[in-house]
Amino acid sequence: MLTKLLCEFGATALMIVFGVGVHCDTVLKGTKYQGSGHMFAITTWSFGISVCLFVFGGAVCMNPAMVLAQCIVGLVPWGNCIPFMLADMLGGFVGAVIAWFMYADEFKASEGVVDPIAQRNIFSTNPTTEGTNYARNFFCEAICTFVFISAILAAASRAGENVLMLAICVGLIVWAVGMGMGGITGFAMNQARDLGPRMAYQVLPIKNKADNN
C-alpha cells in the first residue's frame, strides 16, 4: 500500500512539474520558450504524462477521477480510493511548488510585466467565459473527462502488461483531447492537476496575484 501511495504521489508530482513547468516556459518573461503557444504546451503535457506512466508503471492513476473510475470497475479496491486521491492531490501541490522554485527568478522578472491572470493560469485552468456560462463549462469538462477516462480504460484493457504501449496511448489521448476539446475550459479533467496547483498558487510568495476563484 505504501509503495502504491508513493507511486501515486511521485507520478502526479512529476506530471505537474512537466505541466506547470511548460506553462512557466510559455508565459514568464526571460524563459527560452516564452510565447511558444498552445500546441507546445499540450505536447509537453502529453509527453510528460507518458514519461510518468513509463517511470512509475501503468497502474498509477495521477487523477482522482481515474481513481474513482477504477474503483467503480473493480480495478482498485474501494479501501484505496481516498488514500490514492489524497496522494494525487498532495503530489499536484508539491509538483507545483517544485516548478515554481525552478522558475522563481522568471516569476520575479515577470512582476508588473506579465498579466497576473496569465500567471495564475500557469497553475490552473480557466474557461474562456470565466464567471459566466457555468452550465456550458461544466458540460464541456464532463465530456472531456468522460472521453479521457473511457479512452484510457479501453487502451489499458488492450495494452495488457505492455506499459510502454499504454504510456504512448495515454499520451496520444491527452494530446487529442487537449487539441480537440481543450480550448473552452483548459481541459482540467483532473482535480489533482487543477486544485493541487491552484492551492499552491494561493500560498506561494507570488506578488500581485489574481483572484484564484
C-alpha positions, -999 to 999 in steps of 0.1 A, spaced: 0 0 0 27 25 9 46 18 -23 14 24 -43 8 57 -25 43 68 -31 40 60 -68 7 80 -70 24 109 -52 56 108 -72 39 103 -106 15 132 -100 42 155 -88 63 147 -118 33 153 -141 28 187 -126 64 196 -128 62 190 -166 28 207 -169 32 237 -147 68 239 -160 58 242 -196 33 269 -188 60 288 -170 81 284 -201 54 299 -224 42 327 -201 70 341 -180 95 368 -190 130 356 -196 124 319 -205 138 305 -237 103 294 -249 81 324 -240 52 326 -263 56 291 -277 19 286 -276 -9 261 -271 5 232 -291 38 234 -274 22 232 -240 -2 204 -249 25 183 -265 47 187 -234 17 176 -211 12 146 -234 48 135 -234 52 143 -197 23 120 -188 37 92 -210 70 96 -191 53 94 -157 35 62 -167 66 46 -180 86 55 -149 61 47 -122 41 20 -140 9 18 -159 -12 12 -128 -7 48 -114 -38 70 -118 -24 105 -111 -60 116 -112 -88 113 -85 -114 109 -113 -94 79 -126 -91 65 -91 -129 67 -88 -134 51 -122 -111 23 -114 -128 17 -81 -162 15 -99 -149 -10 -125 -131 -31 -98 -95 -24 -107 -88 -6 -75 -102 -16 -41 -126 9 -25 -104 10 5 -77 26 -15 -99 53 -30 -95 81 -5 -57 74 2 -50 74 -36 -69 106 -41 -51 123 -13 -17 112 -26 -27 126 -60 -38 159 -46 -6 162 -25 15 153 -55 -2 180 -75 5 206 -48 42 196 -43 48 194 -81 36 229 -85 58 242 -57 88 225 -73 80 241 -107 76 275 -90 110 271 -73 127 262 -106 112 293 -123 114 317 -92 137 341 -110 114 343 -140 84 349 -118 103 378 -102 113 392 -136 76 389 -147 63 411 -118 44 441 -133 52 428 -168 32 397 -173 -6 398 -167 -14 384 -132 -42 363 -147 -18 347 -171 5 339 -142 -24 324 -123 -33 303 -153 2 287 -152 -11 268 -122 -47 261 -130 -72 260 -158 -99 286 -166 -128 288 -191 -129 313 -220 -162 326 -204 -149 329 -168 -176 338 -143 -204 331 -168 -220 302 -186 -213 277 -159 -236 250 -174 -217 251 -207 -184 249 -190 -195 221 -167 -208 202 -197 -175 206 -216 -154 194 -187 -178 165 -182 -174 154 -218 -137 159 -218 -133 138 -186 -156 111 -198 -138 107 -231 -104 109 -214 -112 83 -187 -130 59 -211 -103 60 -237 -76 53 -211 -95 23 -197 -100 10 -232 -63 14 -240 -53 -3 -208 -75 -33 -215 -58 -37 -249 -23 -29 -238 -23 -56 -210 11 -57 -193 28 -36 -221 34 -4 -200 53 13 -229 23 8 -252 -1 21 -226 21 51 -218 22 60 -255 -15 56 -259 -23 78 -229 0 105 -242 -19 104 -275 -52 106 -257 -41 136 -237 -29 153 -269 -61 145 -289 -85 156 -261 -64 188 -254 -63 198 -291 -98 188 -299 -118 198 -268 -95 217 -245 -98 252 -259 -130 261 -240 -122 253 -204 -85 243 -205 -94 206 -201 -86 200 -164 -102 166 -163 -82 160 -131 -87 175 -97 -51 169 -87 -39 187 -119 -61 218 -112 -69 221 -75 -35 209 -62 -15 236 -82 -43 262 -75 -38 257 -38 0 260 -43 -6 293 -61 -26 305 -32 2 301 -7 33 307 -28 50 342 -24 40 355 -58 33 392 -60 2 408 -74 -18 376 -75 -50 375 -95 -83 361 -80 -78 324 -75 -115 315 -79 
